[in-house]
């Protein structure tokens, strides 16, 4: 089984990376929604790869999580406090958002930001901006993910930034390409064709399932992916949260039946961003994910920005190993 951390400030120091590898980390994810691969050169060349060699893991995986068709808040000079009940302007004269948000959002629709940590309701819409009421407030930061609930937005599979990052992938030791918001066969064909043209066909392709289109078209996506990633953050925005567990179970079942490896990600140990010990529900979630057949598990904010990155990896690995051990014992009975 593979155990992935997401690289970030919280795990950029050599001693933390060493502890992550000692805890059982087998690879790492680089989230390019907030940065560019070239800007990560010190983190990779002076941090991650030397730590992998010290740990005796020169073959460790490095996963490039692309920008893809995801919608995100633009750059902000400082975090903006959004207060429940107030109004906020998106677009011209207000908070920068992608043009597609202005094109698709309509009055009465809700806009989720940062995996529903923030929630807005559109009151007025024009081609230039949206006037929204803040339903659920908090600090708004640059480049946070956003989605128009109940609406599928048509955006390109790869951005210009993605193409620039792919051009440097070989140089930085990338082994896997994680394509976000896969909507169907076409997205995978575009990615595969781009990798062929760039001489990167040897890299593993992971399809991130995080919208209703990806779930609906999973059977046509699987043959073109080396692995499926069940990304529960935005997938949970695409449906009522109480439906998410059943959808996760269904994707896992379909992957098992097709012999397709799958990765489980998002909030596996979310509480450990602030606490040194996870909740009982979190370790049960990990355990059940392994029982469902997950071939890899990935931490995100727990290691990228959390206070206890190495401890989070230790709990992840030990819980998964316990599940594997108990599965093996049952098979032997």
matplotlib code that plots the C-alpha trace (Angstrom):
import matplotlib.pyplot as plt

x = [0.0, 1.1, 1.0, 1.2, 1.8, 1.0, 4.1, 3.9, 5.4, 4.6, 6.8, 9.4, 12.2, 14.6, 13.9, 10.1, 10.6, 12.9, 10.2, 7.5, 9.6, 10.4, 6.6, 6.0, 5.5, 6.1, 5.5, 4.2, 1.8, 2.5, -0.6, -0.1, -3.4, -1.5, 2.0, 4.1, 6.5, 9.5, 8.9, 9.1, 12.6, 14.2, 11.5, 12.1, 15.8, 17.0, 14.3, 12.1, 14.5, 17.5, 15.2, 14.0, 17.6, 18.4, 15.4, 16.6, 13.6, 15.1, 12.2, 9.6, 6.7, 6.1, 2.6, 1.8, -1.7, -2.6, -4.8, -7.1, -10.7, -11.0, -12.5, -10.6, -10.6, -8.0, -5.0, -5.8, -3.3, -4.6, -7.3, -10.7, -13.1, -16.5, -19.2, -22.4, -25.4, -23.2, -23.0, -19.9, -19.2, -17.5, -15.9, -15.2, -14.8, -14.8, -13.2, -11.5, -13.1, -12.8, -14.9, -16.7, -18.2, -19.8, -21.0, -22.7, -23.9, -27.6, -29.6, -30.7, -27.7, -25.2, -21.4, -19.2, -15.7, -12.9, -14.8, -17.9, -16.0, -17.5, -20.9, -22.5, -25.9, -26.1, -28.6, -27.8, -25.9, -24.4, -21.7, -19.3, -20.0, -22.1, -23.7, -23.9, -25.1, -22.7, -24.5, -21.5, -18.6, -15.0, -11.6, -11.3, -7.8, -6.3, -6.7, -9.3, -11.4, -15.0, -18.0, -21.5, -23.6, -25.7, -24.0, -21.4, -19.1, -17.4, -13.7, -10.6, -9.0, -5.5, -4.6, -1.5, 0.0, -0.5, 1.3, 4.2, 4.4, 4.3, 7.3, 9.3, 7.9, 10.8, 13.4, 11.9, 11.4, 7.6, 6.2, 2.4, 0.1, -3.1, -5.8, -8.5, -12.2, -12.2, -15.5, -15.3, -13.3, -12.4, -10.5, -8.3, -7.7, -6.5, -4.2, -2.8, -2.3, -0.5, 1.8, 2.7, 3.5, 5.8, 7.5, 6.0, 3.9, 5.8, 4.3, 1.3, -2.0, -4.4, -8.0, -9.4, -13.2, -14.6, -17.8, -21.0, -19.9, -16.8, -19.0, -21.5, -18.8, -16.5, -16.7, -15.3, -12.7, -11.2, -9.6, -7.6, -6.4, -3.7, -5.4, -8.6, -8.6, -11.7, -11.4, -14.0, -13.6, -15.3, -17.1, -18.9, -19.9, -21.5, -24.1, -25.7, -23.0, -25.1, -25.0, -21.2, -20.4, -22.6, -21.0, -17.5, -18.5, -19.9, -16.8, -14.6, -16.8, -16.6, -12.8, -12.5, -14.6, -12.5, -9.2, -8.4, -6.3, -7.8, -6.6, -8.7, -8.1, -9.5, -10.0, -8.7, -7.1, -8.4, -8.5, -4.8, -4.2, -4.7, -4.5, -1.8, -4.4, -7.1, -10.7, -12.1, -14.2, -11.1, -9.2, -12.4, -12.7, -9.1, -9.6, -12.8, -11.2, -8.6, -11.2, -13.0, -9.8, -7.9, -4.4, -3.2, -4.1, -3.3, -3.0, -3.5, -3.7, -2.6, 1.0, 1.0, -0.2, -1.0, 0.8, 1.5, 2.5, 4.7, 2.3, -0.5, 1.5, 2.2, -1.5, -2.4, 0.2, -0.4, -4.2, -3.9, -1.4, -3.8, -6.6, -4.4, -3.3, -6.8, -7.9, -5.1, -6.0, -9.6, -8.4, -6.4, -9.2]
y = [0.0, 3.5, 6.4, 9.9, 13.3, 16.6, 18.8, 22.3, 24.7, 22.4, 19.6, 21.5, 21.1, 18.1, 16.7, 16.7, 15.0, 12.4, 11.7, 11.3, 8.7, 6.9, 6.8, 5.0, 7.6, 6.2, 9.3, 12.8, 15.1, 18.5, 20.7, 23.1, 24.9, 27.3, 27.4, 26.4, 23.5, 25.8, 27.6, 24.2, 23.5, 24.1, 22.0, 19.1, 19.3, 20.3, 18.7, 15.9, 14.0, 14.1, 12.9, 10.0, 9.0, 9.2, 6.9, 4.4, 5.3, 6.8, 5.3, 7.3, 8.6, 12.3, 13.1, 16.3, 17.5, 19.7, 22.8, 21.3, 22.6, 23.5, 26.9, 28.9, 32.3, 34.7, 36.2, 38.4, 40.7, 39.7, 37.3, 38.9, 38.3, 37.3, 37.8, 35.8, 37.9, 40.5, 40.9, 40.4, 41.2, 38.7, 39.8, 43.4, 45.7, 42.8, 39.4, 38.0, 34.8, 32.9, 34.2, 30.8, 31.6, 34.8, 33.0, 30.1, 31.4, 32.5, 34.2, 31.7, 29.4, 28.8, 29.0, 26.8, 27.9, 25.8, 22.6, 24.4, 26.1, 29.2, 29.4, 32.2, 32.7, 34.6, 37.5, 39.4, 38.3, 40.1, 39.4, 41.4, 40.5, 38.7, 40.1, 37.4, 37.0, 35.3, 32.2, 30.8, 33.1, 33.0, 34.1, 34.0, 33.3, 33.3, 30.4, 28.6, 26.1, 27.1, 25.4, 26.4, 23.9, 21.8, 23.2, 21.6, 24.2, 23.6, 24.5, 23.2, 20.0, 21.5, 25.2, 26.9, 26.6, 22.9, 22.6, 24.7, 22.4, 19.3, 20.5, 20.5, 17.2, 15.0, 17.3, 17.3, 13.5, 13.4, 9.9, 10.4, 13.0, 13.6, 15.0, 16.9, 17.1, 14.4, 14.6, 11.7, 9.9, 13.1, 14.6, 11.5, 11.3, 15.0, 14.3, 11.1, 12.7, 15.7, 13.3, 11.4, 14.6, 15.7, 12.3, 11.6, 8.5, 6.5, 8.6, 7.1, 8.8, 9.1, 10.3, 12.4, 11.7, 14.8, 15.7, 14.1, 13.7, 11.7, 9.4, 9.0, 8.3, 6.2, 3.1, 5.0, 6.8, 3.7, 2.1, 5.3, 5.7, 3.8, 4.6, 6.3, 8.9, 9.3, 13.0, 13.5, 17.3, 18.6, 15.3, 16.2, 19.6, 17.8, 16.1, 16.2, 15.1, 12.2, 10.7, 10.8, 7.6, 5.5, 7.1, 6.4, 2.8, 2.4, 3.8, 1.4, -1.5, -0.7, -0.3, -3.7, -5.4, -3.9, -4.6, -0.8, 0.5, 3.5, 6.2, 7.7, 11.4, 14.3, 14.8, 11.4, 13.0, 16.5, 17.2, 16.6, 19.9, 21.3, 18.3, 15.7, 12.8, 12.0, 11.4, 7.9, 8.5, 9.4, 6.2, 4.1, 5.9, 4.9, 1.4, 1.0, 2.5, -0.2, -2.9, -1.5, -2.1, 1.2, 0.8, 4.1, 6.8, 10.5, 13.2, 16.9, 19.8, 17.5, 17.4, 20.6, 23.0, 21.1, 21.3, 17.5, 16.3, 13.4, 12.2, 12.3, 10.0, 7.6, 7.3, 6.8, 4.1, 2.2, 2.2, 1.0, -1.7, -2.9, -3.2, -5.2, -7.5, -8.2, -8.8, -11.3, -13.1, -13.5, -14.9, -17.5, -18.7]
z = [0.0, -0.8, 1.7, 0.4, 2.1, 0.5, 0.5, 2.0, 4.5, 7.4, 6.1, 4.2, 6.8, 6.4, 9.9, 9.2, 5.8, 7.5, 10.1, 7.4, 5.6, 8.9, 9.6, 6.4, 3.7, 0.2, -1.9, -1.9, -3.8, -5.0, -5.3, -8.2, -7.7, -5.5, -7.1, -10.1, -10.3, -11.0, -7.7, -5.9, -6.9, -3.4, -1.7, -4.1, -4.9, -1.4, 0.7, -0.6, -2.9, -0.4, 2.3, 0.1, -0.5, 3.2, 3.9, 1.3, -1.0, -4.1, -6.0, -4.0, -5.9, -6.7, -7.8, -9.7, -8.9, -11.9, -12.0, -14.6, -15.0, -11.3, -10.4, -7.9, -6.2, -7.7, -5.9, -2.9, -1.3, 2.2, 3.6, 3.5, 6.4, 5.2, 7.8, 7.8, 6.6, 4.8, 1.0, -1.1, -4.8, -7.0, -10.3, -11.4, -8.5, -6.0, -5.4, -8.5, -9.8, -13.1, -16.0, -16.1, -12.7, -14.0, -17.1, -15.3, -11.9, -11.6, -8.8, -6.2, -6.7, -4.0, -4.4, -2.2, -1.4, 0.1, 0.3, 1.7, 4.5, 3.0, 1.4, -0.7, -2.3, -5.6, -5.3, -8.5, -11.6, -14.6, -17.2, -15.1, -11.4, -8.9, -5.8, -3.2, 0.4, 2.8, 4.2, 5.9, 6.7, 7.6, 6.3, 2.5, 1.1, -2.3, -4.7, -2.7, -4.7, -5.5, -7.2, -8.2, -6.4, -8.8, -12.0, -14.2, -15.7, -19.1, -18.8, -20.6, -19.5, -19.2, -18.5, -19.9, -16.4, -16.6, -19.9, -18.4, -15.4, -17.5, -19.5, -16.3, -14.9, -16.0, -14.6, -11.1, -10.9, -11.3, -11.4, -11.4, -13.0, -11.0, -13.2, -11.3, -12.0, -14.7, -16.4, -18.9, -21.5, -23.4, -20.4, -20.1, -23.9, -23.9, -21.0, -22.5, -25.9, -24.3, -22.3, -25.5, -27.4, -24.5, -24.2, -20.8, -21.7, -19.0, -16.2, -14.3, -14.8, -11.9, -12.5, -9.8, -9.3, -7.6, -9.5, -10.6, -14.2, -13.1, -11.1, -14.0, -16.6, -14.3, -16.5, -19.6, -17.5, -15.9, -19.0, -19.6, -16.0, -14.2, -10.9, -9.7, -6.9, -4.8, -3.9, -1.3, -0.9, -4.0, -4.5, -1.3, -2.8, -5.8, -3.7, -0.2, 2.2, 3.5, 0.0, -0.2, 1.8, -0.5, -3.6, -2.2, -1.5, -5.0, -6.7, -4.6, -5.6, -9.3, -9.0, -7.3, -9.9, -12.7, -10.9, -10.9, -8.0, -6.2, -3.8, -1.0, -0.1, 1.8, 5.5, 6.5, 9.5, 9.2, 13.0, 13.1, 11.4, 14.9, 17.3, 17.9, 18.2, 15.6, 16.3, 16.6, 13.5, 11.5, 12.3, 11.6, 8.2, 7.3, 8.5, 6.4, 3.4, 3.5, 3.9, 0.8, -1.2, -1.3, -2.7, -1.5, 1.1, 0.8, 3.4, 2.3, 4.7, 7.6, 6.2, 4.0, 6.6, 9.8, 13.2, 13.4, 9.9, 11.0, 13.7, 11.1, 8.8, 11.7, 12.5, 8.8, 8.3, 11.6, 11.1, 7.6, 8.5, 11.3, 8.8, 6.4, 9.2, 10.3, 6.7, 6.3, 9.5, 8.3, 5.0, 6.7, 8.9]

ax = plt.figure().add_subplot(projection="3d")
ax.plot(x, y, z, "-o")
ax.set_aspect("equal")
plt.show()
